[in-house]
Amino acid sequence: MLLGLLILCQTERTMKIIYKKEEAVDLLLDQQMVAIFQGHSEWGARALGNRSLLFDPRNKNAKLIVNKIKGRQWWRPTAATILYEHRHDYLDMHTLDESPYMTFAIDAKQKAIDEVPACVHADNTCRFQTLKREQNPNYYDLINLFYDKTNVPILLNTSFNLNGFPLVETLNDALLTLQNSEINYLYQP
């Protein structure tokens, strides 16, 4: 097990590895970005909760904050993960039942526009991952705890990488990404 606290002497910045979902949610509520690193690596076009950067989607400036930290253009859209059982409250899914791989641009309902503005694109669509507990229990439980504290069953979710770099694969990649960014917290359930 790694030490729970890493100190970078050259920048006098503290990075922390978190093992409890309660601490991760408290940081999200404090408007901190939290990286999650767990289980098998991910491949494909989207981050699905094993290698993700997470942020509070209620913050209207979250997209700007996340894109700045990642070194991306300010206008780049962000995505989110929603607990499956709440999908119809926020999304007009038409004939879709679920979107487990975040592959569809889905029309946002007014509730999404009002409550999670960081996840709604300029055309009032959004790219959401619907999540059932059996698909990723740790990630589901984290979002569910966020829901218990905020009444919002959604987390902003973007890929765990910086602009121009591949998605984090190993724990060493994760730690190097933290060292080279403004991300201070790594959650390992």
PyMOL commands that place a pseudoatom at each C-alpha (Angstrom):
pseudoatom trace, name=CA, resn=MET, resi=1, chain=A, elem=C, hetatm=0, pos=[0.000, 0.000, 0.000]
pseudoatom trace, name=CA, resn=LEU, resi=2, chain=A, elem=C, hetatm=0, pos=[1.259, 3.432, -0.886]
pseudoatom trace, name=CA, resn=LEU, resi=3, chain=A, elem=C, hetatm=0, pos=[1.596, 6.161, 1.668]
pseudoatom trace, name=CA, resn=GLY, resi=4, chain=A, elem=C, hetatm=0, pos=[-1.550, 8.217, 1.935]
pseudoatom trace, name=CA, resn=LEU, resi=5, chain=A, elem=C, hetatm=0, pos=[0.404, 11.453, 1.546]
pseudoatom trace, name=CA, resn=LEU, resi=6, chain=A, elem=C, hetatm=0, pos=[2.941, 12.400, -1.098]
pseudoatom trace, name=CA, resn=ILE, resi=7, chain=A, elem=C, hetatm=0, pos=[4.883, 15.626, -0.757]
pseudoatom trace, name=CA, resn=LEU, resi=8, chain=A, elem=C, hetatm=0, pos=[6.538, 17.330, -3.698]
pseudoatom trace, name=CA, resn=CYS, resi=9, chain=A, elem=C, hetatm=0, pos=[9.419, 19.289, -2.247]
pseudoatom trace, name=CA, resn=GLN, resi=10, chain=A, elem=C, hetatm=0, pos=[10.177, 21.266, -5.396]
pseudoatom trace, name=CA, resn=THR, resi=11, chain=A, elem=C, hetatm=0, pos=[6.705, 22.840, -5.493]
pseudoatom trace, name=CA, resn=GLU, resi=12, chain=A, elem=C, hetatm=0, pos=[5.739, 22.557, -1.839]
pseudoatom trace, name=CA, resn=ARG, resi=13, chain=A, elem=C, hetatm=0, pos=[2.450, 21.067, -2.996]
pseudoatom trace, name=CA, resn=THR, resi=14, chain=A, elem=C, hetatm=0, pos=[0.804, 18.192, -1.206]
pseudoatom trace, name=CA, resn=MET, resi=15, chain=A, elem=C, hetatm=0, pos=[-0.880, 15.364, -3.093]
pseudoatom trace, name=CA, resn=LYS, resi=16, chain=A, elem=C, hetatm=0, pos=[-3.022, 12.909, -1.222]
pseudoatom trace, name=CA, resn=ILE, resi=17, chain=A, elem=C, hetatm=0, pos=[-4.114, 9.381, -1.989]
pseudoatom trace, name=CA, resn=ILE, resi=18, chain=A, elem=C, hetatm=0, pos=[-7.597, 8.730, -0.615]
pseudoatom trace, name=CA, resn=TYR, resi=19, chain=A, elem=C, hetatm=0, pos=[-9.042, 5.335, 0.200]
pseudoatom trace, name=CA, resn=LYS, resi=20, chain=A, elem=C, hetatm=0, pos=[-12.461, 6.310, 1.609]
pseudoatom trace, name=CA, resn=LYS, resi=21, chain=A, elem=C, hetatm=0, pos=[-15.364, 7.425, -0.546]
pseudoatom trace, name=CA, resn=GLU, resi=22, chain=A, elem=C, hetatm=0, pos=[-16.541, 9.787, 2.201]
pseudoatom trace, name=CA, resn=GLU, resi=23, chain=A, elem=C, hetatm=0, pos=[-13.312, 11.772, 1.942]
pseudoatom trace, name=CA, resn=ALA, resi=24, chain=A, elem=C, hetatm=0, pos=[-13.502, 11.809, -1.871]
pseudoatom trace, name=CA, resn=VAL, resi=25, chain=A, elem=C, hetatm=0, pos=[-17.063, 13.168, -1.779]
pseudoatom trace, name=CA, resn=ASP, resi=26, chain=A, elem=C, hetatm=0, pos=[-16.120, 15.819, 0.784]
pseudoatom trace, name=CA, resn=LEU, resi=27, chain=A, elem=C, hetatm=0, pos=[-13.356, 17.002, -1.556]
pseudoatom trace, name=CA, resn=LEU, resi=28, chain=A, elem=C, hetatm=0, pos=[-15.772, 17.114, -4.494]
pseudoatom trace, name=CA, resn=LEU, resi=29, chain=A, elem=C, hetatm=0, pos=[-18.163, 19.171, -2.379]
pseudoatom trace, name=CA, resn=ASP, resi=30, chain=A, elem=C, hetatm=0, pos=[-15.237, 21.521, -1.669]
pseudoatom trace, name=CA, resn=GLN, resi=31, chain=A, elem=C, hetatm=0, pos=[-14.901, 21.990, -5.448]
pseudoatom trace, name=CA, resn=GLN, resi=32, chain=A, elem=C, hetatm=0, pos=[-11.720, 19.927, -5.732]
pseudoatom trace, name=CA, resn=MET, resi=33, chain=A, elem=C, hetatm=0, pos=[-10.962, 17.686, -8.685]
pseudoatom trace, name=CA, resn=VAL, resi=34, chain=A, elem=C, hetatm=0, pos=[-10.553, 14.065, -7.639]
pseudoatom trace, name=CA, resn=ALA, resi=35, chain=A, elem=C, hetatm=0, pos=[-8.915, 11.467, -9.864]
pseudoatom trace, name=CA, resn=ILE, resi=36, chain=A, elem=C, hetatm=0, pos=[-10.180, 7.910, -9.498]
pseudoatom trace, name=CA, resn=PHE, resi=37, chain=A, elem=C, hetatm=0, pos=[-7.872, 4.990, -10.216]
pseudoatom trace, name=CA, resn=GLN, resi=38, chain=A, elem=C, hetatm=0, pos=[-9.205, 1.469, -9.752]
pseudoatom trace, name=CA, resn=GLY, resi=39, chain=A, elem=C, hetatm=0, pos=[-9.490, -1.948, -11.332]
pseudoatom trace, name=CA, resn=HIS, resi=40, chain=A, elem=C, hetatm=0, pos=[-8.608, -2.718, -14.915]
pseudoatom trace, name=CA, resn=SER, resi=41, chain=A, elem=C, hetatm=0, pos=[-7.485, -0.083, -17.362]
pseudoatom trace, name=CA, resn=GLU, resi=42, chain=A, elem=C, hetatm=0, pos=[-9.910, 1.448, -19.809]
pseudoatom trace, name=CA, resn=TRP, resi=43, chain=A, elem=C, hetatm=0, pos=[-9.758, 1.700, -23.571]
pseudoatom trace, name=CA, resn=GLY, resi=44, chain=A, elem=C, hetatm=0, pos=[-11.914, 3.429, -26.103]
pseudoatom trace, name=CA, resn=ALA, resi=45, chain=A, elem=C, hetatm=0, pos=[-13.265, 6.904, -26.502]
pseudoatom trace, name=CA, resn=ARG, resi=46, chain=A, elem=C, hetatm=0, pos=[-14.545, 7.521, -22.963]
pseudoatom trace, name=CA, resn=ALA, resi=47, chain=A, elem=C, hetatm=0, pos=[-13.529, 7.275, -19.311]
pseudoatom trace, name=CA, resn=LEU, resi=48, chain=A, elem=C, hetatm=0, pos=[-15.990, 5.088, -17.423]
pseudoatom trace, name=CA, resn=GLY, resi=49, chain=A, elem=C, hetatm=0, pos=[-14.978, 5.350, -13.772]
pseudoatom trace, name=CA, resn=ASN, resi=50, chain=A, elem=C, hetatm=0, pos=[-11.772, 3.329, -13.533]
pseudoatom trace, name=CA, resn=ARG, resi=51, chain=A, elem=C, hetatm=0, pos=[-9.465, 6.043, -14.870]
pseudoatom trace, name=CA, resn=SER, resi=52, chain=A, elem=C, hetatm=0, pos=[-11.417, 9.285, -14.529]
pseudoatom trace, name=CA, resn=LEU, resi=53, chain=A, elem=C, hetatm=0, pos=[-11.144, 12.852, -13.345]
pseudoatom trace, name=CA, resn=LEU, resi=54, chain=A, elem=C, hetatm=0, pos=[-14.221, 13.800, -11.318]
pseudoatom trace, name=CA, resn=PHE, resi=55, chain=A, elem=C, hetatm=0, pos=[-15.721, 17.160, -10.413]
pseudoatom trace, name=CA, resn=ASP, resi=56, chain=A, elem=C, hetatm=0, pos=[-18.937, 18.594, -8.976]
pseudoatom trace, name=CA, resn=PRO, resi=57, chain=A, elem=C, hetatm=0, pos=[-21.299, 19.030, -11.966]
pseudoatom trace, name=CA, resn=ARG, resi=58, chain=A, elem=C, hetatm=0, pos=[-23.417, 21.633, -10.159]
pseudoatom trace, name=CA, resn=ASN, resi=59, chain=A, elem=C, hetatm=0, pos=[-20.625, 24.194, -10.484]
pseudoatom trace, name=CA, resn=LYS, resi=60, chain=A, elem=C, hetatm=0, pos=[-21.451, 26.354, -13.513]
pseudoatom trace, name=CA, resn=ASN, resi=61, chain=A, elem=C, hetatm=0, pos=[-17.720, 27.002, -14.018]
pseudoatom trace, name=CA, resn=ALA, resi=62, chain=A, elem=C, hetatm=0, pos=[-16.716, 23.339, -13.776]
pseudoatom trace, name=CA, resn=LYS, resi=63, chain=A, elem=C, hetatm=0, pos=[-16.110, 22.980, -17.505]
pseudoatom trace, name=CA, resn=LEU, resi=64, chain=A, elem=C, hetatm=0, pos=[-13.677, 25.919, -17.457]
pseudoatom trace, name=CA, resn=ILE, resi=65, chain=A, elem=C, hetatm=0, pos=[-11.930, 24.614, -14.327]
pseudoatom trace, name=CA, resn=VAL, resi=66, chain=A, elem=C, hetatm=0, pos=[-11.598, 21.066, -15.671]
pseudoatom trace, name=CA, resn=ASN, resi=67, chain=A, elem=C, hetatm=0, pos=[-10.388, 22.185, -19.102]
pseudoatom trace, name=CA, resn=LYS, resi=68, chain=A, elem=C, hetatm=0, pos=[-7.797, 24.509, -17.527]
pseudoatom trace, name=CA, resn=ILE, resi=69, chain=A, elem=C, hetatm=0, pos=[-6.446, 21.740, -15.286]
pseudoatom trace, name=CA, resn=LYS, resi=70, chain=A, elem=C, hetatm=0, pos=[-6.300, 19.322, -18.233]
pseudoatom trace, name=CA, resn=GLY, resi=71, chain=A, elem=C, hetatm=0, pos=[-4.685, 21.935, -20.497]
pseudoatom trace, name=CA, resn=ARG, resi=72, chain=A, elem=C, hetatm=0, pos=[-7.545, 21.790, -23.018]
pseudoatom trace, name=CA, resn=GLN, resi=73, chain=A, elem=C, hetatm=0, pos=[-9.319, 24.551, -24.905]
pseudoatom trace, name=CA, resn=TRP, resi=74, chain=A, elem=C, hetatm=0, pos=[-11.894, 26.364, -22.739]
pseudoatom trace, name=CA, resn=TRP, resi=75, chain=A, elem=C, hetatm=0, pos=[-14.813, 25.363, -24.973]
pseudoatom trace, name=CA, resn=ARG, resi=76, chain=A, elem=C, hetatm=0, pos=[-14.258, 21.582, -24.870]
pseudoatom trace, name=CA, resn=PRO, resi=77, chain=A, elem=C, hetatm=0, pos=[-17.421, 19.866, -23.569]
pseudoatom trace, name=CA, resn=THR, resi=78, chain=A, elem=C, hetatm=0, pos=[-17.431, 17.670, -20.511]
pseudoatom trace, name=CA, resn=ALA, resi=79, chain=A, elem=C, hetatm=0, pos=[-19.343, 14.478, -19.838]
pseudoatom trace, name=CA, resn=ALA, resi=80, chain=A, elem=C, hetatm=0, pos=[-20.900, 12.875, -16.794]
pseudoatom trace, name=CA, resn=THR, resi=81, chain=A, elem=C, hetatm=0, pos=[-21.995, 9.680, -15.115]
pseudoatom trace, name=CA, resn=ILE, resi=82, chain=A, elem=C, hetatm=0, pos=[-25.543, 9.350, -13.789]
pseudoatom trace, name=CA, resn=LEU, resi=83, chain=A, elem=C, hetatm=0, pos=[-26.987, 6.603, -11.625]
pseudoatom trace, name=CA, resn=TYR, resi=84, chain=A, elem=C, hetatm=0, pos=[-29.123, 4.466, -13.923]
pseudoatom trace, name=CA, resn=GLU, resi=85, chain=A, elem=C, hetatm=0, pos=[-32.305, 4.732, -11.859]
pseudoatom trace, name=CA, resn=HIS, resi=86, chain=A, elem=C, hetatm=0, pos=[-32.277, 8.559, -12.175]
pseudoatom trace, name=CA, resn=ARG, resi=87, chain=A, elem=C, hetatm=0, pos=[-31.602, 8.808, -15.920]
pseudoatom trace, name=CA, resn=HIS, resi=88, chain=A, elem=C, hetatm=0, pos=[-35.159, 9.756, -16.929]
pseudoatom trace, name=CA, resn=ASP, resi=89, chain=A, elem=C, hetatm=0, pos=[-35.219, 12.628, -14.427]
pseudoatom trace, name=CA, resn=TYR, resi=90, chain=A, elem=C, hetatm=0, pos=[-32.393, 14.399, -16.267]
pseudoatom trace, name=CA, resn=LEU, resi=91, chain=A, elem=C, hetatm=0, pos=[-32.289, 12.970, -19.792]
pseudoatom trace, name=CA, resn=ASP, resi=92, chain=A, elem=C, hetatm=0, pos=[-34.699, 12.586, -22.688]
pseudoatom trace, name=CA, resn=MET, resi=93, chain=A, elem=C, hetatm=0, pos=[-33.462, 9.153, -23.695]
pseudoatom trace, name=CA, resn=HIS, resi=94, chain=A, elem=C, hetatm=0, pos=[-36.090, 8.618, -26.420]
pseudoatom trace, name=CA, resn=THR, resi=95, chain=A, elem=C, hetatm=0, pos=[-35.852, 4.893, -27.228]
pseudoatom trace, name=CA, resn=LEU, resi=96, chain=A, elem=C, hetatm=0, pos=[-32.611, 4.280, -25.312]
pseudoatom trace, name=CA, resn=ASP, resi=97, chain=A, elem=C, hetatm=0, pos=[-32.759, 2.372, -22.050]
pseudoatom trace, name=CA, resn=GLU, resi=98, chain=A, elem=C, hetatm=0, pos=[-29.178, 3.033, -21.050]
pseudoatom trace, name=CA, resn=SER, resi=99, chain=A, elem=C, hetatm=0, pos=[-25.858, 4.484, -22.193]
pseudoatom trace, name=CA, resn=PRO, resi=100, chain=A, elem=C, hetatm=0, pos=[-23.206, 2.479, -20.314]
pseudoatom trace, name=CA, resn=TYR, resi=101, chain=A, elem=C, hetatm=0, pos=[-20.342, 3.516, -22.605]
pseudoatom trace, name=CA, resn=MET, resi=102, chain=A, elem=C, hetatm=0, pos=[-21.135, 7.227, -22.893]
pseudoatom trace, name=CA, resn=THR, resi=103, chain=A, elem=C, hetatm=0, pos=[-21.537, 6.924, -26.663]
pseudoatom trace, name=CA, resn=PHE, resi=104, chain=A, elem=C, hetatm=0, pos=[-24.676, 8.977, -27.318]
pseudoatom trace, name=CA, resn=ALA, resi=105, chain=A, elem=C, hetatm=0, pos=[-25.425, 12.687, -27.381]
pseudoatom trace, name=CA, resn=ILE, resi=106, chain=A, elem=C, hetatm=0, pos=[-28.658, 12.765, -25.394]
pseudoatom trace, name=CA, resn=ASP, resi=107, chain=A, elem=C, hetatm=0, pos=[-31.109, 15.632, -25.057]
pseudoatom trace, name=CA, resn=ALA, resi=108, chain=A, elem=C, hetatm=0, pos=[-30.956, 17.239, -21.628]
pseudoatom trace, name=CA, resn=LYS, resi=109, chain=A, elem=C, hetatm=0, pos=[-34.155, 17.859, -19.719]
pseudoatom trace, name=CA, resn=GLN, resi=110, chain=A, elem=C, hetatm=0, pos=[-34.634, 21.185, -17.939]
pseudoatom trace, name=CA, resn=LYS, resi=111, chain=A, elem=C, hetatm=0, pos=[-33.596, 19.552, -14.647]
pseudoatom trace, name=CA, resn=ALA, resi=112, chain=A, elem=C, hetatm=0, pos=[-30.141, 18.790, -16.113]
pseudoatom trace, name=CA, resn=ILE, resi=113, chain=A, elem=C, hetatm=0, pos=[-29.831, 22.284, -17.576]
pseudoatom trace, name=CA, resn=ASP, resi=114, chain=A, elem=C, hetatm=0, pos=[-30.668, 23.801, -14.187]
pseudoatom trace, name=CA, resn=GLU, resi=115, chain=A, elem=C, hetatm=0, pos=[-28.836, 21.435, -11.819]
pseudoatom trace, name=CA, resn=VAL, resi=116, chain=A, elem=C, hetatm=0, pos=[-25.748, 20.211, -13.698]
pseudoatom trace, name=CA, resn=PRO, resi=117, chain=A, elem=C, hetatm=0, pos=[-24.891, 23.003, -16.149]
pseudoatom trace, name=CA, resn=ALA, resi=118, chain=A, elem=C, hetatm=0, pos=[-21.280, 21.857, -16.500]
pseudoatom trace, name=CA, resn=CYS, resi=119, chain=A, elem=C, hetatm=0, pos=[-22.457, 18.692, -18.255]
pseudoatom trace, name=CA, resn=VAL, resi=120, chain=A, elem=C, hetatm=0, pos=[-24.858, 20.236, -20.749]
pseudoatom trace, name=CA, resn=HIS, resi=121, chain=A, elem=C, hetatm=0, pos=[-23.476, 21.306, -24.125]
pseudoatom trace, name=CA, resn=ALA, resi=122, chain=A, elem=C, hetatm=0, pos=[-24.374, 24.522, -25.949]
pseudoatom trace, name=CA, resn=ASP, resi=123, chain=A, elem=C, hetatm=0, pos=[-27.058, 22.679, -27.949]
pseudoatom trace, name=CA, resn=ASN, resi=124, chain=A, elem=C, hetatm=0, pos=[-28.661, 21.307, -24.750]
pseudoatom trace, name=CA, resn=THR, resi=125, chain=A, elem=C, hetatm=0, pos=[-27.385, 17.794, -25.334]
pseudoatom trace, name=CA, resn=CYS, resi=126, chain=A, elem=C, hetatm=0, pos=[-25.089, 15.902, -23.042]
pseudoatom trace, name=CA, resn=ARG, resi=127, chain=A, elem=C, hetatm=0, pos=[-22.915, 12.819, -23.165]
pseudoatom trace, name=CA, resn=PHE, resi=128, chain=A, elem=C, hetatm=0, pos=[-23.819, 10.759, -20.120]
pseudoatom trace, name=CA, resn=GLN, resi=129, chain=A, elem=C, hetatm=0, pos=[-22.804, 7.330, -18.922]
pseudoatom trace, name=CA, resn=THR, resi=130, chain=A, elem=C, hetatm=0, pos=[-25.661, 5.549, -17.176]
pseudoatom trace, name=CA, resn=LEU, resi=131, chain=A, elem=C, hetatm=0, pos=[-24.335, 3.407, -14.348]
pseudoatom trace, name=CA, resn=LYS, resi=132, chain=A, elem=C, hetatm=0, pos=[-25.820, 0.380, -12.611]
pseudoatom trace, name=CA, resn=ARG, resi=133, chain=A, elem=C, hetatm=0, pos=[-24.205, -0.810, -9.394]
pseudoatom trace, name=CA, resn=GLU, resi=134, chain=A, elem=C, hetatm=0, pos=[-23.289, -4.208, -10.850]
pseudoatom trace, name=CA, resn=GLN, resi=135, chain=A, elem=C, hetatm=0, pos=[-21.291, -2.479, -13.607]
pseudoatom trace, name=CA, resn=ASN, resi=136, chain=A, elem=C, hetatm=0, pos=[-18.877, -0.686, -11.243]
pseudoatom trace, name=CA, resn=PRO, resi=137, chain=A, elem=C, hetatm=0, pos=[-19.784, -0.975, -7.530]
pseudoatom trace, name=CA, resn=ASN, resi=138, chain=A, elem=C, hetatm=0, pos=[-17.120, 1.393, -6.151]
pseudoatom trace, name=CA, resn=TYR, resi=139, chain=A, elem=C, hetatm=0, pos=[-17.882, 4.133, -8.640]
pseudoatom trace, name=CA, resn=TYR, resi=140, chain=A, elem=C, hetatm=0, pos=[-21.634, 3.683, -8.172]
pseudoatom trace, name=CA, resn=ASP, resi=141, chain=A, elem=C, hetatm=0, pos=[-21.277, 3.925, -4.388]
pseudoatom trace, name=CA, resn=LEU, resi=142, chain=A, elem=C, hetatm=0, pos=[-19.220, 7.119, -4.717]
pseudoatom trace, name=CA, resn=ILE, resi=143, chain=A, elem=C, hetatm=0, pos=[-21.878, 8.772, -6.890]
pseudoatom trace, name=CA, resn=ASN, resi=144, chain=A, elem=C, hetatm=0, pos=[-24.628, 7.488, -4.613]
pseudoatom trace, name=CA, resn=LEU, resi=145, chain=A, elem=C, hetatm=0, pos=[-22.933, 9.089, -1.597]
pseudoatom trace, name=CA, resn=PHE, resi=146, chain=A, elem=C, hetatm=0, pos=[-22.637, 12.350, -3.563]
pseudoatom trace, name=CA, resn=TYR, resi=147, chain=A, elem=C, hetatm=0, pos=[-26.377, 12.005, -4.274]
pseudoatom trace, name=CA, resn=ASP, resi=148, chain=A, elem=C, hetatm=0, pos=[-27.121, 11.438, -0.585]
pseudoatom trace, name=CA, resn=LYS, resi=149, chain=A, elem=C, hetatm=0, pos=[-25.369, 14.726, 0.248]
pseudoatom trace, name=CA, resn=THR, resi=150, chain=A, elem=C, hetatm=0, pos=[-26.558, 16.862, -2.684]
pseudoatom trace, name=CA, resn=ASN, resi=151, chain=A, elem=C, hetatm=0, pos=[-29.688, 15.253, -4.135]
pseudoatom trace, name=CA, resn=VAL, resi=152, chain=A, elem=C, hetatm=0, pos=[-27.825, 15.145, -7.486]
pseudoatom trace, name=CA, resn=PRO, resi=153, chain=A, elem=C, hetatm=0, pos=[-27.065, 11.594, -8.734]
pseudoatom trace, name=CA, resn=ILE, resi=154, chain=A, elem=C, hetatm=0, pos=[-24.382, 12.743, -11.187]
pseudoatom trace, name=CA, resn=LEU, resi=155, chain=A, elem=C, hetatm=0, pos=[-20.645, 13.399, -11.287]
pseudoatom trace, name=CA, resn=LEU, resi=156, chain=A, elem=C, hetatm=0, pos=[-18.772, 15.216, -14.015]
pseudoatom trace, name=CA, resn=ASN, resi=157, chain=A, elem=C, hetatm=0, pos=[-16.454, 12.589, -15.474]
pseudoatom trace, name=CA, resn=THR, resi=158, chain=A, elem=C, hetatm=0, pos=[-13.623, 13.141, -17.929]
pseudoatom trace, name=CA, resn=SER, resi=159, chain=A, elem=C, hetatm=0, pos=[-10.652, 11.041, -18.938]
pseudoatom trace, name=CA, resn=PHE, resi=160, chain=A, elem=C, hetatm=0, pos=[-7.727, 10.793, -16.527]
pseudoatom trace, name=CA, resn=ASN, resi=161, chain=A, elem=C, hetatm=0, pos=[-5.060, 12.389, -18.683]
pseudoatom trace, name=CA, resn=LEU, resi=162, chain=A, elem=C, hetatm=0, pos=[-3.653, 15.763, -19.602]
pseudoatom trace, name=CA, resn=ASN, resi=163, chain=A, elem=C, hetatm=0, pos=[-3.823, 17.356, -23.041]
pseudoatom trace, name=CA, resn=GLY, resi=164, chain=A, elem=C, hetatm=0, pos=[-1.534, 15.560, -25.452]
pseudoatom trace, name=CA, resn=PHE, resi=165, chain=A, elem=C, hetatm=0, pos=[-1.002, 12.524, -23.222]
pseudoatom trace, name=CA, resn=PRO, resi=166, chain=A, elem=C, hetatm=0, pos=[-2.644, 9.104, -23.349]
pseudoatom trace, name=CA, resn=LEU, resi=167, chain=A, elem=C, hetatm=0, pos=[-5.137, 7.924, -20.760]
pseudoatom trace, name=CA, resn=VAL, resi=168, chain=A, elem=C, hetatm=0, pos=[-3.528, 6.899, -17.482]
pseudoatom trace, name=CA, resn=GLU, resi=169, chain=A, elem=C, hetatm=0, pos=[-2.796, 3.159, -17.479]
pseudoatom trace, name=CA, resn=THR, resi=170, chain=A, elem=C, hetatm=0, pos=[-0.706, 2.409, -14.380]
pseudoatom trace, name=CA, resn=LEU, resi=171, chain=A, elem=C, hetatm=0, pos=[-0.499, 3.786, -10.878]
pseudoatom trace, name=CA, resn=ASN, resi=172, chain=A, elem=C, hetatm=0, pos=[2.842, 5.323, -11.828]
pseudoatom trace, name=CA, resn=ASP, resi=173, chain=A, elem=C, hetatm=0, pos=[1.119, 7.104, -14.748]
pseudoatom trace, name=CA, resn=ALA, resi=174, chain=A, elem=C, hetatm=0, pos=[-1.504, 8.394, -12.300]
pseudoatom trace, name=CA, resn=LEU, resi=175, chain=A, elem=C, hetatm=0, pos=[1.079, 9.761, -9.896]
pseudoatom trace, name=CA, resn=LEU, resi=176, chain=A, elem=C, hetatm=0, pos=[3.065, 11.407, -12.712]
pseudoatom trace, name=CA, resn=THR, resi=177, chain=A, elem=C, hetatm=0, pos=[-0.127, 13.046, -13.966]
pseudoatom trace, name=CA, resn=LEU, resi=178, chain=A, elem=C, hetatm=0, pos=[-0.780, 14.454, -10.502]
pseudoatom trace, name=CA, resn=GLN, resi=179, chain=A, elem=C, hetatm=0, pos=[2.809, 15.705, -10.268]
pseudoatom trace, name=CA, resn=ASN, resi=180, chain=A, elem=C, hetatm=0, pos=[2.486, 17.523, -13.588]
pseudoatom trace, name=CA, resn=SER, resi=181, chain=A, elem=C, hetatm=0, pos=[-0.903, 19.119, -12.988]
pseudoatom trace, name=CA, resn=GLU, resi=182, chain=A, elem=C, hetatm=0, pos=[-3.027, 20.942, -10.450]
pseudoatom trace, name=CA, resn=ILE, resi=183, chain=A, elem=C, hetatm=0, pos=[-4.748, 17.691, -9.458]
pseudoatom trace, name=CA, resn=ASN, resi=184, chain=A, elem=C, hetatm=0, pos=[-4.058, 17.022, -5.773]
pseudoatom trace, name=CA, resn=TYR, resi=185, chain=A, elem=C, hetatm=0, pos=[-6.226, 14.035, -4.921]
pseudoatom trace, name=CA, resn=LEU, resi=186, chain=A, elem=C, hetatm=0, pos=[-6.192, 10.448, -6.101]
pseudoatom trace, name=CA, resn=TYR, resi=187, chain=A, elem=C, hetatm=0, pos=[-9.016, 8.176, -4.938]
pseudoatom trace, name=CA, resn=GLN, resi=188, chain=A, elem=C, hetatm=0, pos=[-8.269, 4.465, -4.832]
pseudoatom trace, name=CA, resn=PRO, resi=189, chain=A, elem=C, hetatm=0, pos=[-11.295, 2.553, -3.550]
for i in range(1, 189): cmd.bond("trace and resi %d" % i, "trace and resi %d" % (i + 1))
show_as sticks, trace
zoom trace
